[in-house]
Each structure stands twice: as C-alpha cells, then as structure tokens.
C-alpha cells in the first residue's frame, strides 16, 4: 500500500507567497555598505556588475526582514521614550537618509540620527538599530560589536564617515528575550577611508579580481560554498546579459555605453541591448578571434567554438 503523503499546508504557503511577492529585492545600484568588508574582492565585483542572478525572494526570509524593520521602529521609539531627539528621515527628502561614499558607488541607508543619548546628551550620533539572535546578542554584549559582528561595525563607521558625524549608537535587542544592549562607537576615519579606497579599486577593475580561494572544496573555502556567485566563479557558468557585464560599458556616475555614446539609467542597464558583448573574463572559454567586425570567437573547454554576437550579426 502506498504511503499517504502529509497534507499540504495551503494557508502557510499562501502567506509565504504573499510575503515573497512584496519583496523589494533585486540588484543594487552600487556596493551596499553592508557588504563592504566582504573578504572576497571578486564577489563584490560580481555583485556590482550584476553578473549572477539576484536572490530569489522567499517567504520566511521576507518575514525575517519585516521583523527586523519592526524592531528598528521599536528601538527608535525606545530612544524617543527616554527623551532623545530622533531623526528618522532626511528632512530634505522625507525619506530614509542615504549615506554615499566611494564616488557614489558605496551606498547605505541610515536608521536615523539621535541627539540626547544619556551618556553624551549634546553629541549627535548615527543610530544603528538591530535585532539579533540570542547567540549573536550575547556575543556583542560580551565582546563588542567590532569583534563579534565586524560587518555591522564597518557599516557604522561608513555611515559616520559619509555624514561627517563622529559618534554612533549601536542599539540592539535579543529577539528571544527582548533584552536591549547599547554600545557607543567613535569614528575611525582611517578605517573608513581604507574601506572606501578598496571599493573604488574594485568597482574600477575592468575584469574580475582574483578569487579568494582557487579550490572551492578546500576546508578554508567554506565561504565559496555559501556564495551566490559560485557558479560563475568556479563552475564555468555564463554571467547574465546586461549592460554591466558588457565590454562596451564604462563605470561612471551614471554608467556610460561607449558603443552608443549614451548615459544609462538603472532600467536601461538592466535591459541591455543587441550590442552586448561579454567582458571576455566572464566567458568560460579562451578568446581566439574577432569576426564580422565585432563578434568575438571563443574556444570553450570542450573544444567547441562559441561566437559572442553571432546571432545579432546574422
């Protein structure tokens, strides 16, 4: 007798689908400050060039994001409740305040600015509000955010650098117990400048920087196994077709198409055009010839030839 499958929970599936459909995911115009200290230059470059498919929204993850946003609001409310003056949006735009560095390519969004922190009432602070799993929260309490969650520390430093503010209030909550923890950070201009210089170097690379690990199966290469760019970096997959993977594009503010001599919007970069030719380093083969004027011939690993642009030329 066949086994009867477990019933499908349609209610939960519908909730997850609804959450996924509300997702705001997609490609970032620049390098997010949250990814600024990713140890792999190549991963940052691939993301900046929109080389890999964007992450597919899913219900549980979107629910976690929503929970984080709700806690952000509550933590800012906590500050107001003790008499702090909290600025949640940029008065000039009515929107969340942006932080921009590295010629406009390093970007972030502030949770807010606050004045009236009891430890330094007159000082203006950037405020970073976070909800953390219990283990992470305890680690921050014990070791400090710089040691335990360095990517959060880096974000705080970049926010301070972008806004010219020399203090930050890192306010976090233990999601399991509702316990709060606050840590005041001071600006480290040399630290922020080093990150900014690195991002400028990476985004201006004409082709992918070196891999963090050549063997993704090595014990030390655990990050490669979790990386969304693994297929392109290690498994010889083709990159996506868009203006940022095209050899005709120039990193500019905004981006420029050298083929058509046009400045490109975010939407036009996403769409690409019939003149797309891959940056050769993004093709899993060896460039051996150019034909029909601008069609590039590659010899692939299996010995076959692939012509980039042949369809358009025909």
N, C-alpha and C positions, 0 to 999 in steps of 0.2 A: 504494500500500500504506500502511495506517495506521501511524503511529508507535507503537511499543510503549512504554507508559509505564514509568518507572522503578519497580522493585519497592518496595512499602511496607515500611518497617522496623517491623514489628509489635512487636518487643522494646522498642525505644526509645519507641514510642507508649504501650505499656503502662506503662513506667516513669514517663513524664511524667504519665499519667492517675493513677497511684498517688500521685505527689507532689502533684498538684493536689487530690486528694481528702483529703489530710491537712492541707490549708491551714487556717490559723486566721484567715483574712481576715474582713472584714465592717465594719460601722460602729463607729466609736469612740464611747464614751460622752461624751467631751469633745474638746478640741483636743489632738492629740498634740504634745508638746514638739518633736518632730522637724519639725513644720510651723509652728512658732511665728513664724518670720521670713519665711514666705511673703509676698512683696511685695503680694499681692492680698488685701485685706480680704474681698472678695466670695467668693473661692474658699474662704477659711477659713469664712465664714458658711455657704456651701452645704454644705460637708462636715459642719459641726456640726449643720446642720438635716437631714442625710440626704436632700438634695434629688436627688442624682444616684445612679444605680445603683452599688453597690460594685464595685470592680475584680474582674474575673473571675480566679480563680486559674489559673495555668498552670504546667506542669511545670518549665521552665527557670528561671523566677523563684523558684519554691519551692526549687529546688535551690540557687540562689544564697543564699537566706535561710539554708538549712541549713548551707552552707559558712561563712557569717558567724557563725552560732551556734557551729560547731565551732572556729573561730578564736578566738572570745571565750573559750571554755573553755581553749584552749591558752595564750592570753596571760595569763589569770589563773593558770594553772598555772606559767607562767614566773615570775610575781611570787612565788608560794609557793616556787619552787625557789631563789630568792635570799634566802629568809628573811623575806619580807614576811608580815604577818598580813592575810589576805584574807577579808573577809566577803562571801559570795556571795548569801546570802538574809537576809531580815529574821528575826532570832531569835524575834520575837513571833508570826510567822505561818508560818515555814518556807517562805515563797515569796519570789520576787524582790521587792526593796524598791521601793515606789512613791514617786514624787515628785508632789506635788499643789500647785498654786497657783491664783490667779485664782478664788477662791470655789469651788474644786473642779473647775473646767472646763478647766484646763490640766494635762495629765497626762503622766507618763513613767514608765519603768522603768529603774532603775539596773543597770549591770553589776555593781557592787559598791562596797565601801569598802575602803580599804587603809591600813595603817599599817606603817612600816618602810621607806619609799622611801629609797634611799641618800642622796639629796640633802637630805632632811629627815626623819630616822628617827622623830622623835617626833610629827610632824604627821599628822593624819587627812586623807586625800584621798578624794574621789569618784574612782572609776576608770571611764574610758570606753574600752572596747576595740574596735578597729575593724580590719577587713581591707579594704584599699584596692587598687584597680587601680594599676599601676605609675606611670602619669602623675599620678594623684592623690597617691600616696605621695610622689613626688619633689617635688611642689608643696608639700606640708605640710613636708617636710624643709627646703626652701629658704625658704619664705615664712612658715611658721607656720600653725596651723590657723585662727586668727581671720581671716586674709586669704584663705586658699585654700579652706577649707570652712566658711564662716561659720555654716551651719546646725548643724554639729557643735559649734562654739564656743558658739552660743546654747544648745544642749542642756546643755552642761557648766555654763554659768552658771546655768541654771534649776535644774539638779539641786543645785548648791551652795546656791542661794537657798532651795530647798524644805527642805533638810536642815540649814541653818544651818552648813554646812561652808565654809571659806574657801579651800580648795585642791582642785585636780583634777589627776589624772594621765591625760593622753591618750596611750594606748599603741596604736600601730598597726603593721600588718605589710604589707609589699609582697607581694601574692598571687603575683606572678611569681617572686620571688627568696627569699622568707622573711626578708628583712631587716626588723628591728624599728626603730622610732623612738619615743622617749618625749618628751613635752613637758609641763611643769608649768604649769598655769594658775592665776591668782589670781582670787578672786571680785571681780566688779564689780557691787555692789548697785544702782547707778543704772541700769546696762544691763538687768539682770534686771527691775527694777521697771518700766521703760518697756515692756518686752515684756508683762509681766503686765497693766499698765493698758490696753494696746492690746487684748489678748484679752478682758478684761472688757467693754470698749466694744463689740467686735464681737459677742460672744455675746448681748449685751443689745439689739442692734439688732432692731427689730420687723420689718424688711424688709431685703432685700439691700443692702449698702453699694454705693457707686459702683464701676463697672468700673475695672479697671486700665487697659484700653485700650478705646475705643469701636469701633475698627476692627480686628478680629482678623487682617485680611490685611495690616496695616501691618508694615513691616520691624521696627519696635521691639516689635511684639506677638508675638514668637516664642513667648513663654510661653503665650499663649492657644491656640496650635496644639497644645500638649502637654497642655493642661489637661483633665481628665476632666469638667469642668463646662461645657465649651464649648457643648454642645447646648442647655442651659438658658439660659446667659448670652447667647449670640449667635445661636442658631438657632431660637429660639421653641419649644423643646420643653417639654412639661409636666414638672414635678417629680414625684417619687414620691409616693404616698399613704402617709403615716404620721403619727404624732402631731406630729412636729417640723415638718412642713410645713402644719400645721393652724392656723388663726387662733384656735382655742379654747385652744391650749396656752400655758403661761407658763413661761419659763425659770426654773427653781427647782432646788434640790437636795433631793429629786428633782423631776422635772418635774411640773407640775400641769395637769389638764384643767379649765378654767373652766366648760365646758358641763356636765360631770357632777360637778364639785367633787371630783375624785379625784386622788390622787397616783399617778404612773405608774411602773412598773418599766421596765427596758430592753426586756423582751419585749413588754409591752403597748404601748409606744411604737412598736415595730416593726409590730405588728399593725394599729394604727389601729382605727377603728370607723365605723359608719354615719353618725355625726355629723360626719365630716371635711368641712371647708370649707377650701379653699386660702387661704393668705395671699395676698391679691389681687395682690401684686407677683410672685407665682410663676405667675400665669396670663398667657399670651401674648395678652392682649386687654384691652379697656377696660371697667371695671365701670360698668354703666349703670342697674341696678335691683336691687331685692330683692323676691322674690315668695314666696308660700306661707309667709310668716313668716321663714324663714331661708335661702331658696335665692337665690343671687346670680347675676344675669344679666350676662354679658359679651358685648360685641361684638368679634368676632375680626377679624383683619386682612382676611379675605376678605369681610367684611360679614355673615357668619352670626352668629347668637346661640348662645351656649353657656351652659347653666344648671348651676351647681355645686350639686349636691344634688337635682336634679330626680328622679333615679331613686329616691332614698330617700323623697322626698315623695309620689311616685306609689304 
